[in-house]
Amino acid sequence: MSEFDPRRRVPRTDAVLADPRLVAAAGRLGRGPIKDAVGAALAACRAGEIAPAEVTDRAVAGLPRDAGSLRPVINASGVIVHTNLGRAPLSDAARAAVDRAAGATDVELDLATGRRGRRGAGAVGALVNAVPGAEAAHVVNNGAAALALAANALARDREVIIARGEMVEIGDGFRIPELLEAAGARLREVGTTNRVRLADYAAAVGPQTGFVIKIHPSNFVVDGFTSTVGLGELRTLGVPVVADIGSGLLTPYPRLPDEPDAATSLAAGADLVTASGDKLLGGPQAGLIIGQATLVERLRRHPLARALRVDKLTLAALEATLVGPVAPVPAALARTRDELTARAERIAAAIGEPARAIPSEAAVGGGGAPGVTLPSAAVALPEHLAEILRLGNPAVVGRVERSRLLLDLIAVDPADDESLITAARAAIGT
């Protein structure tokens, strides 16, 4: 290497690390990411890709936004509750509640007496108040956990009666029958795949019955020559009735008339309702157990409940979702095509060629409202931009349909419209 080679002027690592911007970032990110960014910048300098004077700026530009690896995404897929994108985005109120709860908090302390208090009393109370007919509630870490706790507490080494047509598989290959059996229950199947009658259930009820369960087939529809038994009829059997409604809808929602909700299920005859806290409720991932006080208390005091309990951040987000302003998922469900079309036309005009505003059909997602399409609008772009936008900052996830990339707006917060425009313009210019 010549003595005049500019690579001889590569700055020392400690000199770069002393830059005030990197010192400040170390307090936010930790030393590891800082050293990685500096090392990459120095390597680029030694390879002749950048000048020595550019090393520090390159290191600063290479810093991650935060200490975690998860990246924020604009969900333009047209699926409101997108499992791969973390299901329900939290409301601003819920995010603020999580931030406040991240430090020391009174999650299990009665500040008035200085003694131990009921864990998550605020969130549980808000949940009971949100569901007409609910006597009590308990919160665990997800919907499957709620069902597993019910099975273990009420039917361990006993029978759970279930219709064959409700032996469903949920996400990632998890099957409800296997979950119930893993929790210690024995399954007693009744009816056929497409038809079940009250007499089928009645013939199966006996001394070994723990409870009868009715599971909403949340991610598929059985149509044609079918028959089912409602909760009101199941209530006449003289054993506990558990309804797993899945999606987390607490009260009826007019735009989804066929989607079960907790209040209606309790009024119809369910003793317990299990559901998800995210999905249609729009809160954090959690499992909700709502219903008869004596049964809820049995589950709450069960030893397994300790292993399935939620942390303070989940409780804070859930309470804020229940008592705060409308969360993003319900807000998305309420958007009309006219509203979305106006946004799509404005965004397409701001992006310019080749963007076009077009009608679109969206979906609820997250295992909710199978077969239901929601009128929406999208911005159409060339298909090859899909990967560029996914890898951009911010990442934008759309869907490819008929050799076009569609940026569906139903799940996009209007506050993100300008970011979407900027990202699309940058992608077109690459």
N, C-alpha and C positions, 0 to 999 in steps of 0.2 A: 504493500500500500504506500503510495507516495506521501511524503510529509506534507504535501499541499492538498491531499485528499480531504474534502470537507467532512468525511465520516470520522476523521480524527478529532473533530470538534464536538462529537456526540456528548451531550451533558452527562454528568454523573447522576446516578439514581437518586442519591440523597438530595442533590440540588433540585431535581424536579419535584421530589416529594415535599420539599419545603415551600412550594408555591402556596400562597394563602388559600387559593380556591380548592386545592387538593387537601390541605389541612382541615378546612371547614367540612369538606365532603367526608373525610374520615370519621368525623363525629356522627355523621348520618348513616354511612354505609359500612363502616368498619374498615380495618386496614387491608384485608384481603382483596376486595374489589379495586381499591386504589392501586395497590402494587401490580395487580394484573393489567390495569389500564396503562400504567406507566411502562411496564415491561413491553406491552404491545407497541407503544409509541416509540420506545427506544429501538426495538427490533426493526420497525419501519424506517427509522433514521439510519441504522447501520446498513440496511438494504438499499439505501439511496432513494427511497420513496418520498421522504420528506426532508426538509432542511433541519439542521439542529435547532434553529430558532423556533421551529414549529412543534417541537416535541411536547412541550407543556400543553399547548392548545389542543393537540391531538389527544393527549391523555385525558384532559377535561372533557372533550367531546365524546370519548369512549366510555365514560362512567355510566353505570346503570342508573335508572331513575330512582330505584330504592334497593333495599337489601334483599328483597325476594326475587324469585324468578318468574312469577306470574305477571303477565302483561295485560293491561287493559285492552278491551276489544270493543269496537262499535258493531253491534249485532244488527246487520242488515240482511240477515238470512230469510226473514219472513216467518221465523219460528219464534214465538214470543218467549216461551220457557224452553230454552235450548240447553239440554243436558250437558253437552260438551263445552258450553260457555258458562257453566256454573249455575244454570237455571235462573232463578229470579235475581235481578240486580236490586240491591237495597235502595231504599229511599234516602234522601238527604238526611231526614230525621233519624233514620236507623243508623246511618254512617256516623252521625254526630254522637248518637248514644253509645255506639261501640267505642268511639274515641274517648269519651268520658269514662267508660267502664274499664278501659285498658289499664288504668292505674289501680291503686287501692280503692275499694268500694264496699258498700254495705250489702253485698250480695247475700250474706248469711249472718248478718248482725243487726240486732234491734238497737238502733242508736239511742232510743229513749231510755232503755233499761241497761244498755251496755252488755246484754246477754245475747247468746246465740238466737238467731231468728229463723223463720221459715225461708228456705233457699228459694230465691226467685219469686217471692210473693207477689211482686208487682206484675210480672209477666203472667203468672198463673191467674191472678185476679182479673187482669185485662182480657185474658182468653175466656174465662167464665162469663164475663160481662158481654163479650162479643157474640156469644152463642145462646140465643133464647132456649130455655129448657135445660141448660147445663147446670148440674148441681156442683160439679167439681171438675178439676182438670189436672193433668200432670204432663210434663214435657221431658222427652228423651232426645237422643241425638239424631234419629231420622225415622221415617215412616216404618221401615222394616223393623227397627228396634221396638217401636210401639207395639207392633203385632207380635213380635217374639216375646216381649214382656207379658202381654196378655195371655199368650199360650202357656208360658211357663208358670205364671202365677195362678191361673184358673184351670188349667187342663194338663198339668204335668202327670204323665202316666195315666191319663184319661183320654177320652175321645173328643175330638172336634168334628162336628158334623158339617160337611161342606158339599155343595152341589158339584157334580163333575164338570159342568160348564164353567165353573169359577176356579178351576185348578190352573191358574194363570202363571205365566212367566213375566217377570218385570225386567228392568234394565240389566244389561251385561250378563245375561244368562241366569240370573237369580230366579228361582221358582218358589212361589208361595207355599206349595205343599212341602217342599224340602225345608223351607224356613220353619214351618210349624212343627215338623218332625224333629228338626234339630233343637227346637226349644223344649222337647220332651213330650209333645202331644202325639196321640195316635189319630190318624185320619179315618173318618168313616164317610166314604163317598156315597152320595145318593143321586138318583135320577140318571139321566143320560147327558151326553154332551150338549144337546140342544133343548132338552125338555126336563123339567123337574116339577113335582107337585107337592103340596103340603103333606099329603099322605106318605110320600117318600121320607120326608123328615120325621113325621110322627112315628113311623115304623122303626126308625133308627134310634130314637130317644130312649134312654134307659139309665140304670144306676151309674154307668160309667161315663155318662155324658158330662163333659166340662162346660161346653157351650156350643151354640150354633153360630156359624160365621157366614156372613154374606159379603162377598168380595166384588167390588165394582171392576169389571174388566176394562181397565182404564185405557189400554192401548190397542184395543180391537173391538169390533162389533160383530155379534152373531145375529143374523137376520134370517127371515123366512119362517119355517115351521118350528117355532120356539115357544116356550112358556117358562116363566120364573115365578118365584114366590116372594111376595113383598114382606117388608119388615113387620107390618101389622099382623099378618098371618103367622109369621114365625114367633111372634110374641105370645101366641096362645099355647105354645108347646110347654111352657112351664119351666124353661131353662134359660140361662143368660143368653142374650143375643148380642153379638159383636158385629158391627158394620165397619168394614175397611173401605173408606171412600176414596182414598188415594190422594186426590189432587189438592186438598187443603181449602176447598171452598167452604166457608163457615155458614153462609146464609144463601138463599136462592139468588141466582144471577140471571136476569131476563135474557141476555144474549146467548146463554148456554143452558137452555131449559132442561136438557136431558142429563146434565152433570149433577151428581148427588152432592148434597151439602150436609154439614153437621147438624144444623138446627132441624131441618126437615127429617133427617134420619132419626134423631132422638124423638121427635114428635110422633113419628110413624111406629116406633116400638123398639128401637135399639137401646140396649142398656149401656153399651159403650160404643164410642166411635173412635176409630184411629185414622189419622190423616197426616199429611206432610205439612210442615210449616212454611216451606218455600212453595214452588209451583204457583197455583192460582192465588194463594194468600199473598204471595209476593214478599215473604220474609226470609229469614235465614234458614239453612237446612236444619230441620228439627222434626221430631215425631210428636204429634199431638194426641193425647188420650183424654177424651171428654165424655162425661156422662154421669151415671149414678154414683153418688158420693161413697157408698160403702165399697163398691167395686174399685173405684179409682184409688181409694185409700189402701186397699189390698195390694194393688200394683205399686203404689208409692212406697209402701213399707217392705216390699219384697227385696231380698238380698240382691237380686240381679239389677234392681233399679239403680244401685250405686254405680255399677259398671257402665250403665247406659245414660248417666246423667249428663246434662249439658253444662258448658262453662258460662262464665259471667257475660262474655261477649255475645253469645247466642241469646241469652235471656234479655240482654239490653236491646239487641236488634229486634227481637220478637215483640217486646212490649212497645217499642217505638212504632213498629209496623201496625200494631193493633190500635193504638190510640192516636197516632200521628196522621199527617195528611195522606192522600191517596198514593200508594206505592206504584212504582213503574209498571208492574205487570197489570194491575187493574186499570191503570191509565192507558196502557196500550190496547187492552181489550175494548175500551170505550171509544177509541178513535174511529172516525167515520171515513169512508172512501173519499168523500168530498174534501174533507180536511187534509187527508194524505195526498190527494191529487194536487191540491194547491201547493203543498210543500214540494212534491216531486217536480212540478213545473218550475218552481222558483230555483230549486237546486240544479236541475238540468240546464236552465238558462245561465246560471252562474258558472257552471262547469264549461259550457260551450260544446262545440262539436267534439266527439260524436254522441254526446249524451242525449237521451230521449226519455221523457216521462211517459209511462205506460200503466194501464191497470194491472193489478196483480192479485193473487190469492194467497193469503197467509194461513198459518196454522197455530193452534194453541201450543202444542208441544208438551214435553215433560210427562207424557202419558195421560194427558187430560183431553177431554172432548175428542175422542177418536172419530175421524171421518168428517169433522166440522171444518169448513173453510170460512175464513174471514175476509170480507172485501177489503182490499188494500191498494196501494199504488207503489210503483218502484221507478228507479232511474236505471235505464238500460245502457250498458256499456259493452265494448268488445270483450269477448270471452278471455282473451289473453291477459287482461288486467286483473283477473281474480287473484293470481299468485302474487303479483306486485302489491296489490292492496293488502293482502293477508300479511305480507312481510314488512309493511310500512309502519310508520309511527305517526299517528296511532294505527294499530292493526284494524283493518276493516274486513269483516267476513260477510260476503253476499252468497248468492247461490247461482249456479250455472244452469240455465234452462234454455233449450232450443238454440244452443250455440251462442247464447248471450249471457253476460254477467248482469244479474238483476240485484240492485241495491234496494231491497224492500224497506219501507220506512215505518212499518207498523210498530216495530220494537225499538226504533231509534228515537232517543230523547230529542225533542226539538232543539235543546241547548247544544246538541252535537252536530247540528246541520252544517255550521261553518267549518267544523273540523272535517266533516265528510267531503265538503266541497274542496277544501285545501288538499286532502289526501287524493281525491280523484284527479284534480288538476296535475298534481305531482306525478301520479302514475301515468297519465296520458303523455306527459312530457319526457318520460324515461325512454 
